[in-house]
Amino acid sequence: MRRGAALLMLAAIAALTAPRAHAYVRLGATRADGSTVAVQWTTPIKYFIQNVDVPGVSASDLAAAVDRAFKTWAAVNGVNFTVAFQGLTDTPPVTGDGATVIGFQSHTDLNLTLGQTSFGVDATTGQLLEADIFLNSFFNWSVASTGQSGRYDVQSIATHEIGHLLGLGHSALGETQLTPVGRVVIAKQAVMFPIAFPAGTTIDRSLQQDDKAGIESIYGTPTFEQQTGSIAGRVTLNGQGLFGAHVIASSITTGGLTGGFSLDAQGNFVISSLAPGLYLVRAEPLDDADVNSFFSADTVVNVNFRPTYYSGLVSVPKHGAGGSFEIKVLPK
């Protein structure tokens, strides 16, 4: 079968002090005509583990942690994708060879990057052809069951990177604080937030609501889609659509948060994979964030507005969308 030209994409998770920010978005590839297609696997994910050890973590340890991380994503309700471990390899995780490889590599020049995922993508269909993940051996690593002081948890960081491998972008559900050495995490509510928790923690072995909604939006089964719904609306400023607003839906029943962005000049947004029920909806600017964690460097994102709640509760029906609504934000 003839395929379109393959594209190379990158996604990374930063160490504690990296200047990054806070809802999930799907990764996309740009076609030759300028349109965008969301990327995903349509064939079984066959992956290798590079046969390289680092202090405290063997290649076999890495393989076991990666297996647990894949199973964490696969265990999400209503999700269906296939993964098959192919064994150890001497091949490094370099995109372009047709193999999906996960391993340790030393990148002293990336001293704020714990891990990075690169992709080969069919530029016509959005089908993922291969993906490669490196964990940066510049840092100290651990696979201890409860974590190890001063060492980053392999399973936690692998869970984040495998989220990218499956087609998820970064989530903006988190809070950071600017310090003399960069931004540090105060709290976050998504494994896919672009800054990791400090060394020694294992919190990101477990997915949160935003992570689950993201993976369900890509690999949700028809049965799952029959049981969930979505919301759609616009964010406007002075009557004009606002691009790049971060929109958060908060469940009245569970308190769970699911996010998205307004992604066109009309300010339209859609948040899917929501359990039926009532939601508070809020729009906020990415003004304490590195916007490039979510949008390309040449994208202009308006952050000059005040956080604003929609005036009423939004009802999400089963297998349907709540009525479209408008969040009218005010300038700062």
Buried (B, 14 or more C-beta within 10 A) or exposed (E): EEEBEBBEBEBBBBBBBBBBBBBBBBBBBBBEEEEEBEBBBEEEBEBBBBBBBBEBBEBEBBBBBBBBBBEBBBEBEBBEBEBEBEEBBEBBBBBEEEBBBBBBBEBEEBEBBBBBBBBBBBBBBBBBBBBBBBBBBBBBBBBBEEBBEEBBBBBBBBBBBBBBBBBBBBBBBBBBEEEEEBBBBEEBBBBBBBBBBBBBBBBBBEBBBBBBBBBBBBBBEEEBBEBBBBBBBBBBBEEEBBBBBBBBBBBEEEEBBBBBBBBEEBBBBBBBBBBBBBBBBBBBBBBBBBBBBBBEEEEEBBBEBEBBEBEEEBEBBEEEBBEEBBBBBEEE
